[in-house]
Amino acid sequence: MKPLAILAVLLTALAAVPAAAGPKNCPPGLAKKNPACVPPGLAKKSWHRGDYVGDYDYHRIRYPDRYGLPPLGPGQRYLIVDGNILVVNEDTYTIVTVLRAVSAILD
């Protein structure tokens, strides 16, 4: 077979292979999600002011000084939710402020 004929066969074969939509072993439906290939129940939520956190698994910070945080005024408390320190209204559990991420629970 001539070199040009071989090249034409190779190019035809490569054109028939579909481009990958996402990482290996990722179902097409999850490849389109953001973040890609992460099931919706496992994707971390991005917290914003006004979000309600009462239905989520949280840790109440009882000793804010261990995190370098100042004491809060009445009606507010610190919580750790999904690795983030949040200030919430203690009556409604809505977020007042998103402070920062933490790597460990210290109290």
C-alpha positions in Angstrom: 0.0 0.0 0.0 1.3 3.5 -0.8 2.1 6.0 2.0 -0.7 8.3 0.9 -3.2 5.5 0.9 -2.1 4.5 4.4 -2.4 8.1 5.6 -5.9 8.4 4.1 -7.0 5.2 5.9 -5.6 6.4 9.2 -7.3 9.8 8.9 -10.6 8.2 8.1 -10.3 5.9 11.1 -9.4 8.8 13.4 -12.4 10.8 12.2 -14.7 8.0 13.1 -13.7 8.0 16.7 -15.8 10.4 18.8 -14.1 13.0 21.0 -14.3 12.2 24.7 -16.8 14.4 26.6 -15.2 14.0 30.0 -12.8 12.0 32.0 -12.5 8.2 31.5 -15.4 6.1 32.8 -17.7 9.1 33.2 -21.3 8.6 32.2 -22.4 11.1 29.5 -25.0 12.6 31.8 -22.5 13.4 34.5 -19.9 14.6 32.0 -22.2 17.6 31.3 -22.6 18.5 35.0 -20.7 21.1 36.9 -18.4 19.9 38.4 -18.0 17.1 35.8 -18.4 13.5 36.8 -19.6 14.3 40.3 -23.0 13.0 41.2 -25.4 15.8 42.4 -25.6 14.4 45.9 -21.8 14.4 46.3 -21.1 17.9 44.9 -20.2 20.4 47.6 -22.7 23.2 48.0 -21.5 26.8 47.7 -22.8 28.8 50.7 -24.2 32.3 50.4 -25.7 34.9 52.7 -29.4 34.1 53.3 -29.1 30.3 52.7 -30.8 28.1 55.3 -28.4 25.5 56.9 -30.7 23.8 59.4 -31.3 20.8 57.2 -27.5 20.1 56.7 -25.1 18.3 58.9 -23.3 21.0 60.9 -20.9 21.4 63.8 -21.5 24.2 66.3 -18.4 26.1 67.3 -18.5 26.5 71.1 -14.9 27.9 71.5 -14.4 30.5 68.7 -11.0 31.5 70.2 -9.6 28.2 69.0 -10.3 29.3 65.4 -9.1 32.9 66.0 -12.7 34.2 65.9 -14.1 36.9 68.0 -17.1 36.3 70.3 -20.4 37.0 68.6 -23.2 39.2 69.7 -26.6 37.9 70.9 -28.6 36.0 68.3 -25.7 34.7 66.3 -23.6 31.6 66.4 -20.7 30.0 64.5 -21.2 26.8 62.6 -19.0 24.6 60.4 -20.9 23.2 57.4 -19.1 21.4 54.6 -15.7 22.6 55.9 -16.7 26.3 56.0 -17.1 28.6 59.0 -20.4 30.4 58.8 -22.1 32.9 61.0 -25.8 32.1 61.3 -28.8 33.6 63.0 -29.5 31.3 65.9 -33.3 31.5 65.5 -33.6 31.0 61.8 -30.3 29.3 60.9 -29.9 31.5 57.9 -26.4 32.5 57.0 -25.4 36.0 58.0 -21.7 35.7 56.8 -19.5 33.1 55.1 -16.1 33.4 56.8 -13.6 30.9 55.5 -12.8 27.2 55.1 -11.3 25.1 57.8 -9.4 21.9 57.6 -10.1 20.4 61.1 -12.7 20.8 63.9 -10.9 22.0 67.0 -13.6 21.8 69.6 
